Amino acid sequence: MDNAEKLIDEALFEARPYVEYYDRLKSLVRNLWEKSRDMQDFLRLLQEELRRAEEPFRTDIRIFLQKLEVI
């Protein structure tokens, strides 16, 4: 597990108490990470997903992004 994966795991852990659909978020994050080449690509893919998502899942993605930015 590289440093970026550790950051993603930590952000998921920090976001867990605040998100409504944790399992769905975790699945999305893992899937996008596997598809991405690096953290910048991952964030781009996540932003694209954020634009397509509907509430309340959109808020879950935002919470995850906020936690990731703080770490």
Contacts in CASP RR format, 6 or more apart in sequence:
PFRMAT RR
TARGET T0000
AUTHOR 0000-0000-0000
METHOD contacts of the structure
MODEL  1
MDNAEKLIDEALFEARPYVEYYDRLKSLVRNLWEKSRDMQDFLRLLQEEL
RRAEEPFRTDIRIFLQKLEVI
1 9 0 8 1.000
4 33 0 8 1.000
4 38 0 8 1.000
4 39 0 8 1.000
4 42 0 8 1.000
5 33 0 8 1.000
7 39 0 8 1.000
7 68 0 8 1.000
7 71 0 8 1.000
8 29 0 8 1.000
8 33 0 8 1.000
8 42 0 8 1.000
8 68 0 8 1.000
10 67 0 8 1.000
10 71 0 8 1.000
11 64 0 8 1.000
11 67 0 8 1.000
11 68 0 8 1.000
11 71 0 8 1.000
12 25 0 8 1.000
12 26 0 8 1.000
12 29 0 8 1.000
12 64 0 8 1.000
12 67 0 8 1.000
14 67 0 8 1.000
14 70 0 8 1.000
14 71 0 8 1.000
15 22 0 8 1.000
15 25 0 8 1.000
15 60 0 8 1.000
15 63 0 8 1.000
15 64 0 8 1.000
15 66 0 8 1.000
15 67 0 8 1.000
16 22 0 8 1.000
18 63 0 8 1.000
19 25 0 8 1.000
19 59 0 8 1.000
19 60 0 8 1.000
19 63 0 8 1.000
19 64 0 8 1.000
20 56 0 8 1.000
20 57 0 8 1.000
20 59 0 8 1.000
20 60 0 8 1.000
21 56 0 8 1.000
21 57 0 8 1.000
21 60 0 8 1.000
22 60 0 8 1.000
24 57 0 8 1.000
24 60 0 8 1.000
25 57 0 8 1.000
25 60 0 8 1.000
25 61 0 8 1.000
25 64 0 8 1.000
28 49 0 8 1.000
28 61 0 8 1.000
29 46 0 8 1.000
29 64 0 8 1.000
32 42 0 8 1.000
32 45 0 8 1.000
32 46 0 8 1.000
32 49 0 8 1.000
33 42 0 8 1.000
35 45 0 8 1.000
36 42 0 8 1.000
36 44 0 8 1.000
36 45 0 8 1.000
43 65 0 8 1.000
46 61 0 8 1.000
46 64 0 8 1.000
46 65 0 8 1.000
49 61 0 8 1.000
50 58 0 8 1.000
50 61 0 8 1.000
50 62 0 8 1.000
50 65 0 8 1.000
53 61 0 8 1.000
END
